[in-house]
Amino acid sequence: MTGQDLVGQRIKTVRRQRGLSQAQLAHPELSDSYVSLIESGKRTPTPAVLELLAEKLDCSLTYLINGVTAEQMQEIELALSYAQLALDNGEVVEARNRYAELLADSGLAGLPQLRQDTEYGLALATEACGDLEQAIVLLNGLRENDAVAMSPERHIAVAVALSRCYRETKDMAQAVRVPEQILTGAVRPAWTDGLMRLGGQLLAAYVNRGDLLRARQFSAEMLAAAELLASPQALTLAHWGAALVAVETGHADEAVTHAERALAIQSEYGDLRRLARLRSDYAQILLNVRPMEAEAWRDVLLKVESELAESSASAIDKMRCAMSLVRVDLLLARPERAEERMRFVCDLLDGMPKVMQADARLLHGETLAALGLRAEASRELLAGAEYLEQMPEIRFAAHAWLTAARVLERIDEPDRSVDAYKRALACVGL
């Protein structure tokens, strides 16, 4: 049944409930034949006619159009606001449950825009809960079912989230394909802040895939576009992307310059949660390019940890910061302190993406090896390897296998170490 049919059906139902004939409803402004055509779905009433009929029937215009009363509409909008607030505050399980309850409500059936908002919110909450596979299903459902109805801004936002989820699950082919469909088509759209966000996802996917030449070219393109846009968000994204590319291509000073530029802009214009995330990633970059200054970066990460605890950051953000602190403590030869923090990381593992679980298991194995607990380290490395074996042969997997190989060598497991080195080489095509 079409929307036009449903409107006519509602008018007919309310008219009968009021004990009115078609002629009585029509008189004197309309003809009874016109009312009959509306009720049968053969005519679409104008907004003015709908308003008139709602007044004559003593019902809300919202009900005639959408099938919900004004009170129901207010309840739905309030519930949607609470779900969004929960998501913004980092209460991701609560947000996911609220969005799911809303979608189960039949009242959304006649409210396509609110239904789309709810489906999008559910996808983001599901991603934040670490259920990336289901988030991908929901986001693809939005693209397939609402491609025409979606605004250009929502279309881009869905593509950003989808590319990010594919990258987190290490499906690099899809992580690249989704943004490239929009950004590298025959007709390139004019750059906007939204497209810069999508470009940031594409750049990260190029880096993760190991396509560093393309990443460097695209990073230069984004920097030029950001200078023209001159918006804080565009400049932050472009400089941050350039920093990531510089790290991967061995340009340490360039990486620090771009990272500090991005951080300065975000500090002036960005919200606290994004600023905390950026500081955490900034410290991680500096750990990679200036490990001798680990003590200073530890202080930065401790401040970030405090900011994340007081903000609406997700468990994933907190876990990443904690793992960075573990790595700092290992660099500073403080394995006991690293192990204390690893307990917090292990408590968060349930429900996390498999790639994060693999990374955490390997890091825990490295920590246990530093403590001289060879048997325990071996078990954690084995658990991490089981996750790695399920992943495609990409850049992250190469780094992870290399880490495993070095730790296995340290705990005197030469056969497994050699196998891990071979896996690392295979991931980079050697």
Buried (B, 14 or more C-beta within 10 A) or exposed (E): EEBBEBBBBBBBEBBEEEEBEBEEBBBEEBEBEBBBBBBEBEBBBEEEBBEBBBEBBEBBBBBBBBBBBEEBBEBBEEBBEBBBBBBEBBBBEBBBBBBBEBEEBEBBEBBBEBBBBBBBBBBBBBBBBBBBEBBBEBBBEBBEBBEEEBEEEBBBBBBBBBBBBBBBBBBBEBBBBBBBEBBEEEEEEEBBBBBBBBBBBBBBBBBBBBBBEBBBEBBEBBBEBBEEBEBBBBBBBBBBBBBBBBBBBEBBEBBBBBBBBBBEBBEEBBEEBBBBBBBBBBBBBBBBBBEEEBEEBBEBBBBBBEBBEEBBBBBBBBBBBBBBBBBBBBBBEBBEBBBEBBEBBBEBBEEBBBBBBBBBBBBBBBBBBBEEBBEBBBBBBBBBBEBBEEBEBBBBBBBBBBBBBBBBBBBEBEEBBEBBBEBBBEBBEE
